Amino acid sequence: MTQQYSSRRRQILQAGVASAALVGLTRKAIAADDKILIGFWPIASGLPLYAGLERGIFKEAGLQVEGAKFASAQQVAEAMIAGRIQGSANGTASAALGLAEITSPNLFKIICSNPSNRTLVLDEFVVPKDSPVTSIAQLAGKKVASGPGIQNVTLAKVILEKNGIANPQVIELPIGQHVPALAAGQIDAAYTLEPTGTAGRLKGLTRVLEPGVISKYVLGDHDAPWFGGSASVTTTFLKEKPELAKRYIAAYAKAVDWVRKNPAEARNHMDGFTSIDASLVKEVPLAGFTLYNEFKPSDVEYFQKFFDVFTERKIFTRRLDVKSLIYTG
């Protein structure tokens, strides 16, 4: 990286830290100067926000956008309920947003979701490099971890059950601790999200046991799109600042378009926002991105099937209609 680029990155990250400290502000205070604060969970699929910030795409649109980093998707959703942020970046667990919608009806609208499967890899089971385990079914009786939050834990349990493991127990661990915990022998496997698998492999510490596990075991088709994370805006933002919100949505779509057209260069924007550094980003697989006006009927059906898992397990107290949650312009 050039010195100028690194300096610019530091300024942006400092702004992100500052923005995270602002979460105690009221909705009125944030709106007063038209600042747009977007919560993100530091995983690979958050690329549109990272690129939009670092490449000045939001600034070019005359927007004051800042990213607020959270330790879990649930924290992002809680901040949206409290009115402390005005939306979420891609990578924010869709089920966490769903739970927030049940708690606070008409909370948000999805502006972009990130489909993944065995080709567009985001989700995976990872084991230590020298582990004798060759299939998920062999994890019976092993210590298995997942990322934090109800979506990660629930999906990890479903996958284990689908592989014949009864009453599976799953340990919640921050994503950034998965590789160290595996390397130290504290856990035997982890259901995790990129860039964890890539980082562990390139460091010679872990290997991917199986990628694209949600599409295969939860949706029933290894090539089905799993819309596990979503970018959104709050309905309060849409109502109180409609023109500003529309400009932000248009700029976010522009950032998505740039990521699609420049995948190799886009990977560089993971450095500083995720756990993977600049020397490794070229190896990270990318999830896809589906904008609100690009959802096909089959996409909505798979998205609904994913949400219905949480209804069936009584994690959602009522069935959510995915179609009604997608922004319509």
KAHU-V981036 format. One record per residue. PSI is psi in whole degrees, -180 to 180 (NA if undefined). OMEGA is omega in whole degrees, -180 to 180 (none if undefined). D_LAST is the distance of its C-alpha to the last C-alpha in Angstrom with 1 decimal. Layout:
PSI_OMEGA_D_LAST / PSI_OMEGA_D_LAST
This chain:
148_177_38.2 / 161_180_39.2 / -38_180_40.4 / -42_-180_37.7 / -42_180_34.9 / -40_180_36.6 / -42_179_36.9 / -40_178_33.2 / -44_-180_32.4 / -41_-180_34.7 / -42_-179_33.1 / -43_-180_29.6 / -37_177_31.1 / -39_177_33.0 / -37_179_29.8 / -41_177_28.3 / -43_179_31.4 / -41_-179_31.2 / -35_178_27.6 / -32_179_28.7 / -14_-178_31.4 / 0_-173_28.9 / -14_177_27.5 / -6_180_29.9 / 153_176_28.1 / 163_178_26.5 / -38_-178_22.8 / -41_-179_24.1 / -40_180_26.1 / -42_-176_23.3 / -21_-173_21.0 / -39_-179_24.1 / 18_177_24.0 / 22_175_20.3 / 138_180_21.2 / 115_-177_18.6 / 119_-175_20.5 / 124_180_19.3 / 143_177_21.5 / 153_174_22.8 / 130_-169_25.5 / 72_175_27.7 / 171_-171_27.3 / -35_-173_26.8 / -3_176_23.2 / 10_-174_22.0 / -43_-179_22.6 / -41_178_19.2 / -46_-178_19.8 / -47_-179_23.5 / -40_180_23.1 / -37_178_20.5 / -50_-173_23.0 / -25_-180_26.1 / 1_177_25.1 / 19_-179_23.7 / -39_178_20.3 / -40_179_18.8 / -39_179_21.8 / -27_179_21.3 / 5_180_17.9 / 30_-176_19.9 / 145_174_18.8 / 86_-178_21.2 / 135_175_20.2 / 148_177_22.8 / 137_177_23.3 / 115_-177_25.1 / 133_179_27.1 / 157_-177_27.9 / -17_180_30.6 / 160_177_28.5 / -33_179_25.0 / -39_178_26.2 / -36_176_26.8 / -48_-179_23.3 / -41_179_22.0 / -38_178_24.7 / -33_176_23.8 / -43_178_20.2 / -41_-178_21.9 / -8_-179_24.2 / 19_-178_21.6 / -23_176_23.4 / 163_-174_20.5 / 8_177_16.8 / 180_180_15.8 / 153_175_17.4 / 164_171_18.0 / 148_-177_18.3 / -16_176_21.6 / 122_-173_21.1 / 124_-178_22.5 / -37_-180_20.0 / -33_176_22.7 / -40_176_23.3 / -38_178_19.7 / -44_177_20.3 / -38_178_23.5 / -37_178_21.9 / -38_178_19.5 / -40_179_22.6 / -40_-177_24.4 / 84_-176_21.6 / 145_-179_19.4 / 41_-177_15.7 / -40_-169_16.2 / 170_170_13.2 / 137_179_10.1 / 128_178_10.8 / -18_178_9.2 / 140_176_12.3 / 157_-177_15.4 / 100_178_18.9 / 143_176_20.8 / 160_177_24.6 / -156_-177_27.7 / -17_178_31.2 / -48_176_30.0 / 82_-167_27.1 / 128_171_29.2 / -49_-175_28.1 / 147_-175_30.1 / 160_169_33.8 / 135_-176_37.2 / 143_178_39.5 / 166_175_43.3 / 151_-176_46.0 / -43_-176_47.1 / 16_179_50.5 / 141_177_49.4 / -8_-178_51.2 / 129_-180_48.1 / -4_178_46.8 / 158_180_44.5 / -34_-180_42.3 / -26_-179_44.8 / 3_180_47.4 / 3_177_45.6 / 129_180_47.3 / 1_-180_49.1 / 163_176_47.5 / 112_-177_45.7 / 133_180_42.0 / 164_172_39.4 / 172_173_35.6 / 170_-179_33.1 / 155_174_32.5 / 156_-174_30.3 / -34_-180_30.1 / -50_-178_27.9 / -45_-178_30.4 / -47_-179_33.5 / -47_-178_32.3 / -39_178_31.4 / -43_179_34.7 / -42_179_36.7 / -45_-178_35.0 / -43_178_35.9 / -42_178_39.4 / -41_179_39.9 / -19_179_38.8 / 21_172_41.6 / 13_-179_44.2 / 114_-177_44.3 / 142_177_44.8 / 56_-178_43.7 / 144_176_42.4 / 133_-177_42.4 / 134_-179_39.9 / 128_177_40.3 / 128_176_37.3 / 141_173_37.5 / 142_-177_35.3 / -41_-178_34.1 / -15_-179_36.2 / -4_-175_39.3 / -51_-179_39.1 / -49_178_41.1 / -39_-179_43.7 / -38_177_44.2 / -44_-179_44.7 / -33_-179_47.0 / -4_180_49.0 / 14_180_49.5 / -28_175_47.8 / 161_-178_45.5 / -22_-179_46.0 / 163_177_42.4 / 136_166_38.8 / 119_-172_35.5 / -179_-178_33.5 / 150_176_30.6 / 143_19_30.8 / 19_-176_32.2 / -49_-178_34.9 / -41_180_36.4 / -44_-179_36.6 / -45_-180_38.1 / -39_180_40.7 / -46_-177_41.7 / -23_176_42.1 / -2_179_44.2 / 25_-175_46.4 / -32_-176_45.8 / 170_173_43.6 / 153_179_42.5 / 123_179_39.6 / -45_177_40.9 / 129_178_37.9 / 166_175_34.3 / 38_-172_31.3 / -29_-179_32.8 / -46_179_29.7 / -44_-176_28.8 / -52_-170_32.5 / -27_-178_33.6 / -44_-179_30.6 / -15_175_28.6 / 11_-180_31.7 / 117_-176_30.9 / -21_-179_31.6 / 0_-180_28.9 / 145_178_26.2 / 122_174_23.0 / 112_-179_23.3 / 70_-174_20.0 / -19_-180_22.2 / 150_-177_20.1 / 143_169_16.5 / 141_-176_14.7 / 167_169_12.7 / 149_180_12.0 / 149_178_13.6 / -27_175_12.2 / -44_177_15.0 / -45_180_13.7 / -35_-177_10.3 / -44_-174_12.5 / -30_-179_15.4 / 62_-172_14.0 / -44_-179_10.5 / -41_178_11.3 / -42_180_13.0 / -42_179_10.4 / -39_178_8.0 / -39_178_11.2 / -45_-180_12.1 / -41_178_9.2 / -40_180_10.1 / -37_178_13.7 / -41_178_13.5 / -37_178_12.4 / -38_178_15.3 / -40_176_17.5 / -45_180_16.8 / -40_179_17.7 / -43_179_20.8 / -43_180_21.9 / -41_-175_21.7 / -18_-176_23.7 / 57_-174_26.2 / -39_-179_26.9 / -47_180_30.5 / -35_-179_29.7 / -35_-179_26.7 / -30_-179_29.1 / -25_-177_31.0 / -3_173_28.2 / -30_-179_29.2 / 124_-180_32.4 / -30_179_32.4 / -27_180_29.2 / -176_-177_30.8 / -4_-177_34.4 / 137_-177_35.0 / 174_-172_36.6 / -31_-177_36.4 / -13_-175_39.3 / -10_-170_37.7 / -27_-177_34.0 / -18_-178_34.6 / -13_-173_35.6 / 127_176_32.5 / 151_-178_30.5 / 139_172_26.7 / 168_176_24.1 / 178_178_21.3 / 127_178_17.6 / 114_179_14.8 / 161_-176_11.2 / -32_-178_8.4 / 12_-180_8.2 / -3_-179_12.0 / 127_173_13.2 / 160_177_16.0 / -39_180_17.5 / -33_177_20.4 / -46_-180_18.4 / -38_179_17.0 / -44_179_20.7 / -38_177_22.1 / -44_180_19.7 / -41_179_20.7 / -39_177_24.3 / -49_180_24.2 / -35_-177_23.0 / -23_175_25.6 / -40_-177_28.3 / -28_174_27.8 / -45_-179_27.9 / -34_-179_31.1 / 7_176_32.6 / 26_172_31.8 / -40_168_30.0 / 128_-179_27.0 / -10_174_28.4 / 158_-179_26.0 / 130_177_23.9 / 134_177_20.3 / 106_-176_17.9 / -42_-177_15.9 / -38_-178_13.4 / -16_-178_12.5 / -9_-177_12.1 / 131_179_9.4 / 141_-179_5.9 / 3_178_3.8 / NA_none_0.0
